[in-house]
Amino acid sequence: MANQARDEESQKGRPSTLPLSTASSQETASVENVSVTSSMEDAFEPKWPRSWRAYACWLGCFFLMFNSWGLVNAYGTFSSYYVGNSLRDVDQLELNLIGSTQSFLVLLFSAPVGKLLDAGHFRYVVATGTFLVPFGLFMLSVAHPTGDAPASFGSIWATQGLVVGLGMACFFVSSSQIAATWFRRSKSLAVGVVACGASIAGVVYPAMIRFLIRKLGFNNAVRGVAGLAGVTCIYALLFATPNPAHVHPKSQSYRKLSTWIDKEALNNKAFCWFTAAVAFLFLGFYPVFFNLEEWAAVSGLGTRGGSQTPVRPSAPTTAPMQTYFMLMIMNGASTIGRLAFAFFGDYTGALNMHIATQIISSLLIYLLWTLAGSTAAAIAFCVFFGMFSGSVIGLPPASMANILNCTYTDPSTAHFAHSKLGQWTGMMYSAAAIPALIGPLIAGHLVTEYSTYITVQLWSATSLILSALCMIVTRWYLPTVEGTHISTHLYRFFGKHDRADDAEKRRPSRATVDSKRPLSRSTTRVNSKAPSRQMSEVKIETAPEAAVLAPQRDI
């Protein structure tokens, strides 16, 4: 107490310094360690990590995405084989149920998986998926009959939809969250490269399946896919580990609802609107991938094996191009879009880039897919939609990080922008689980009911445009890079400077909203000429242990 009194006396009359906190040394150290360490890391950390472990982890996270959404993207090839062979008498709605079950489970378990990752249980999560995904695919090869005998829909759904889907759920959030701990200054690009695993798998798996089916039959083809998935999963299990400097806050009790659901997120309008945007996104996104091959077949724009289609072809299917090539082209173009738009997202803001690509994707469905009457037009749609849709489906984690960076700007709470990323991202995806399940089912029912794929096209386009509108509302509630809000800029643009100033004054201070102990909103503190001996000692001794990864603010 005597030392603190002398420090306070030495600080009196110095306008360039902040008043010393009266909190206990332990509380002060915990706040100061976060703000000081984050500032030092931002100043001295290189743009790209210098450790080989970061890039080995990056590849491992790529494989995690490769075996999660990558298998979902490749399901269209499975569906095309089923409808023409072993499940040729099954309704299109039921066929879509297998793929939508996978996406439903991946999203449903995103919140608990994200929380487990935040708590440091990444090894158990990845190990579970490493077992379930290859095991489920191998059991599919066992349950599926050989030759042209009809298959049991229930067994295929249980193995490919349920077991594989549960394994994929362990990989999805893990891929982006683990990679983000290593790449603080290039988060959007790093997550974008990881997201390319889904689109590249959408090229590799369909080609592999079709080739092996012709050479070895469907059952052996699935065993080959299971082998590739097993090898890449084992690599990810060994190398996909978070940065050791990343802090994993331990939960008090996993039985409490507050452990799994962050009430601050539910009270955040930007989070709620963006979650609604992602829900509409999954309502209409995967019906495009699940029904693309069958649309091309019944429209006479491509050929595929099998004898029946759920809709009578409008023209003889004598086109020389195989339908699964269209799915490969779309996924290949998606890789370019994920990389390019993720790169620019680091400069324009991930959410801003997300809004633009979402609007363009919906317009491509409205204008290009519905009017495609030739193979060339169909390929053009696959290329352009693939590019922009790759950004649409790959940017939600980066956009959520963007929202967190603009929410926790006070030095005392800035570390939450990263420590809550897994939980908020998981909550967002879990809320989209039901739309991801019913979206393809509704699209399949529309095809069966009206015998035309224009219903799927309009359904997907409308869902994506509604998602874009929700993203625009999200952007309305977030500040710009200068710290002001869009309403203020609009008032000033129309010459209403008085109303702009009043709008900013009515907004509560971020320090008041986000912190119980308000601190300076400056990113760095003014150096004191007489620093506390106690605080100087704490900074030196505890900074390495309290290293927290606070991502850049990019809106």
C-alpha angles and dihedrals in degrees: 000000000000091000091049091050091052090048092051090049091051091052097054115113095016107121092184095065134071121240114262115253118249091211121115119278092252094052093044092049092052092054096040094047090057097048098039095044093047092050092049092048092049091051100046107024114106119239090247125035117255097209121096088219090070093059094041087053090047091057091046091053088048088057091048090058089041089062098040116044089009090070090045090053090051095050091093088072091051090048092050090053093046095050092051098041133008098016099031093133095051121105119252089241091061092046090054089049091072094056094038090052088058093051091043093055093044091055098036093059095041093097097051091041091051091051092048089051091050088053092053101255094126094127094059092045095051093042091055092053092044089061101039102048099054091036093053092049092049091050089051089058089052096046095046114086122238122248121003097323114132115259131223110256091207095057093048091048092048095050105033098027104035109025097035090042092055091051092048089052089065092056107044105072091028092063097059098031097051093045091049091062090067102041109052099153097042100036099142094049093044092051089044092056090049090049089056086073088076095052095042090050086052087062100038100045098048092047091046093048095048094046095047093045090058093046104034109008131254098289095053090043090058090048088055090052089049090053094051091046091049095052094048092045092053091052090051091049090055101042109020096094128138124253108279089228090062113106117227109202110216119229119234095221132357090207093069118092090220088065091065102031122049109214091201089064092053089052092050110094093201091055093048095049093046090049088054088050092054090047091056089044094060091041090068109016106077097043084073093057096039095051103032097095095046091047090054092048098050092042093057093244097116144006132237137172122268136066108251139049127191090237125044110252114251091213136014109281097233097132111131094225119094113232095230089064088068091057090048092050091050093050092044092053088047089064091059092048094049092052099041099045093040089055093051090042089071088062104033098035122265094248093050090052090046093056094050096049092045092056093047092049092054091048091051090057093045096047110021107031096043092049098042106125102159139047091251092054090047091052091047090054091049091052099046097037090046092055097049097035089054088064092043095056096035102049104062094092091048091045090051089051086051090054092048092050090055093045101050103044099135113101092235093056103028091104089065088069088077105022090059097043095097094047096046092044091048092049090050093052094043089056088056094053097093094047089048089054100045098036097074091037092056090046091051091049091050090054092050094043099046101023093227136097094218085088092061091047094052092043093053095043094049092048092052094049090051088051090053091052090053090051090053090054088049090054090051092063095050128081124242123242090275090058096250125114129247093250089060091052091049092051091050092046090057091045097254096130094156093057090046092055091046091051092054093047092053092055112094118244113264089228090056094047100043104034136051089204107045115218134179114300090218115111091230132029126240110256113252120223090217108036120187111266089218094054093045089054092049093051093054097045104038107030096091091051094048097049108148126186108231110180123223120271104243108174 
